[in-house]
Amino acid sequence: MSVYRVLDKLEAYIREGTWLPAGYRILSEERLVEFIEKMRATLPEEVGRAKVITKDHERMLRVAQEKAQALVDEASSKHEELLDQSEIVQRARRTADAVLRDAQERAQKVREGADHYASSVLGEMEARLSGALGAVRKGRETLAPSATVGSTGALADAAAKSKRAAVDGDVAPDVAPIEGETAALETVKS
């Protein structure tokens, strides 16, 4: 039986007691002592339960606090780990961007260098070809009047000019002289 139940019975007994004038009631001493003894008997049991509940409550609070602290620690470490990963990713992106920019700059420089080299080679080839073309035109011009006029002097002049042009570097050294030019040179030499 609980203390509260004993108290409820005591209260009911007091209300059932006989009334006296001046607001007093008559109650049995034995009955009151019986209720007090029941309260004493029940009280240690209730106090023991309260102590157990208090101990359990404190233990449960301690366990809950430990779990909460463990969760906070774990969340904190996960947060730091995610931040580290985020920083690593950002650093990797920055490095990749720098490498890409560097590669693009190098590719642009190589492209510009190749364009410059190709332009200079083509210019040199154009100069050589124009010199060779000029020599071919002069040779044809000298051959055309010599066939009609038959003058070896004009042919000799053209051959000399062509030879001078080859020596001066106007004509590429690997360009072979035209057959008519060789014949004209042989005629001049003899």
VOGU-3710 file (C-alpha; in Angstrom, 3 decimals, decimal comma):
1> msvyrvldkl> 0,000/0,000/0,000  1,273/3,454/-0,840  1,637/6,404/1,506  -0,902/8,376/-0,476  -3,511/5,680/-0,053  -2,911/5,592/3,721  -3,218/9,396/3,806  -6,486/9,214/1,860  -7,893/6,680/4,376  -6,742/8,857/7,283
11> eayiregtwl> -8,442/11,877/5,794  -11,675/9,927/5,245  -11,569/8,658/8,854  -11,115/12,190/10,190  -14,159/13,421/8,222  -16,273/10,540/9,520  -15,418/11,320/13,140  -18,068/12,609/15,622  -18,421/16,375/15,929  -18,180/18,204/19,191
21> pagyrilsee> -19,119/21,768/19,831  -16,390/24,367/19,093  -15,336/22,487/15,915  -13,637/19,464/17,480  -14,011/15,846/16,482  -13,678/12,683/18,384  -11,259/10,168/16,897  -9,935/6,880/18,124  -6,347/7,035/19,220  -5,830/3,425/18,240
31> rlvefiekmr> -7,098/4,045/14,769  -4,799/7,110/14,338  -1,778/5,157/15,569  -2,683/2,356/13,149  -2,635/4,839/10,226  0,694/6,283/11,386  2,213/2,788/11,618  0,962/1,974/8,122  2,594/5,184/6,894  5,859/4,288/8,625
41> atlpeevgra> 5,746/0,793/7,135  5,004/2,118/3,678  7,380/5,055/3,871  10,696/3,140/3,740  9,423/1,251/0,706  8,438/4,535/-0,983  11,699/6,201/0,000  13,636/3,204/-1,351  11,742/3,450/-4,629  12,417/7,174/-4,741
51> kvitkdherm> 16,122/6,540/-4,136  16,177/3,935/-6,912  14,327/6,298/-9,230  16,716/9,118/-8,299  19,747/6,868/-8,871  18,323/5,668/-12,162  17,484/9,211/-13,082  21,026/10,396/-12,339  22,525/7,405/-14,145  20,218/7,963/-17,112
61> lrvaqekaqa> 21,140/11,634/-17,176  24,834/10,756/-17,037  24,462/8,191/-19,841  22,433/10,660/-21,905  25,045/13,375/-21,362  27,835/10,980/-22,360  25,928/9,984/-25,491  25,217/13,611/-26,289  28,887/14,513/-25,831  29,932/11,571/-28,029
71> lvdeasskhe> 27,494/12,742/-30,714  28,787/16,304/-30,470  32,396/15,090/-30,726  31,574/12,870/-33,698  29,674/15,661/-35,428  32,555/18,044/-34,798  35,116/15,632/-36,244  32,863/14,947/-39,262  32,474/18,690/-39,745  36,242/19,202/-39,636
81> elldqseivq> 36,744/16,258/-41,997  34,236/17,710/-44,455  35,909/21,100/-44,204  39,287/19,497/-44,869  37,858/17,644/-47,865  36,274/20,849/-49,086  39,600/22,672/-48,743  41,399/19,830/-50,539  38,884/19,992/-53,371  39,232/23,768/-53,583
91> rarrtadavl> 43,029/23,515/-53,631  42,841/20,824/-56,311  40,541/22,993/-58,403  42,843/25,988/-58,020  45,837/23,861/-59,002  43,970/22,403/-61,982  42,952/25,890/-63,096  46,556/27,111/-62,811  47,864/24,097/-64,758  45,211/24,600/-67,426
101> rdaqeraqkv> 46,033/28,314/-67,751  49,746/27,503/-67,963  49,113/24,858/-70,619  46,942/27,261/-72,622  49,613/29,969/-72,412  52,306/27,512/-73,531  50,102/26,251/-76,366  49,494/29,849/-77,470  53,244/30,568/-77,423  53,992/27,375/-79,369
111> regadhyass> 51,242/28,258/-81,873  52,634/31,790/-82,275  56,185/30,444/-82,656  55,060/27,891/-85,247  53,139/30,581/-87,143  56,190/32,885/-87,076  58,502/30,076/-88,230  56,105/29,044/-91,009  55,789/32,682/-92,089  59,547/33,138/-92,229
121> vlgemearls> 60,070/29,843/-94,119  57,333/30,765/-96,578  58,819/34,247/-97,020  62,233/32,754/-97,676  60,757/30,263/-100,150  58,858/33,093/-101,851  62,082/35,090/-102,193  63,932/32,104/-103,649  61,092/31,243/-105,984  60,700/34,851/-107,159
131> galgavrkgr> 64,448/34,978/-107,819  64,269/31,703/-109,724  61,164/32,899/-111,564  62,971/36,125/-112,457  65,915/34,117/-113,788  63,558/31,913/-115,799  61,831/34,975/-117,283  65,159/36,603/-118,153  66,335/33,384/-119,767  63,152/33,081/-121,790
141> etlapsatvg> 63,382/36,734/-122,795  66,936/36,269/-123,946  66,063/33,086/-125,820  63,073/34,588/-127,544  64,955/37,462/-129,271  68,009/35,276/-130,030  65,884/32,780/-131,929  64,511/35,532/-134,129  67,562/37,798/-134,309  70,274/35,163/-133,908
151> stgaladaaa> 72,452/37,436/-131,840  74,782/35,650/-129,447  75,658/38,889/-127,681  72,197/39,270/-126,106  72,270/35,624/-125,084  75,673/36,056/-123,550  74,442/39,091/-121,621  71,438/37,163/-120,317  73,617/34,242/-119,302  76,010/36,558/-117,497
161> kskraavdgd> 73,142/38,262/-115,678  71,725/34,885/-114,718  75,114/33,727/-113,494  75,575/36,951/-111,500  72,154/36,553/-110,013  72,987/32,979/-108,948  76,274/34,081/-107,440  74,672/37,036/-105,644  72,135/34,671/-104,082  69,063/35,842/-105,947
171> vapdvapieg> 68,585/32,328/-107,266  68,664/29,272/-105,021  71,911/27,324/-105,441  70,045/24,016/-105,740  68,035/25,276/-108,770  69,506/23,710/-111,882  70,036/25,979/-114,912  67,655/25,558/-117,809  68,894/23,522/-120,803  68,829/26,554/-123,074
181> etaaletvks> 70,796/28,518/-120,553  73,450/25,779/-120,326  73,717/25,667/-124,105  73,956/29,435/-124,255  76,692/29,385/-121,629  78,625/26,743/-123,542  78,308/28,786/-126,719  79,584/31,848/-124,930  82,539/29,918/-123,469  83,584/28,505/-126,812
//
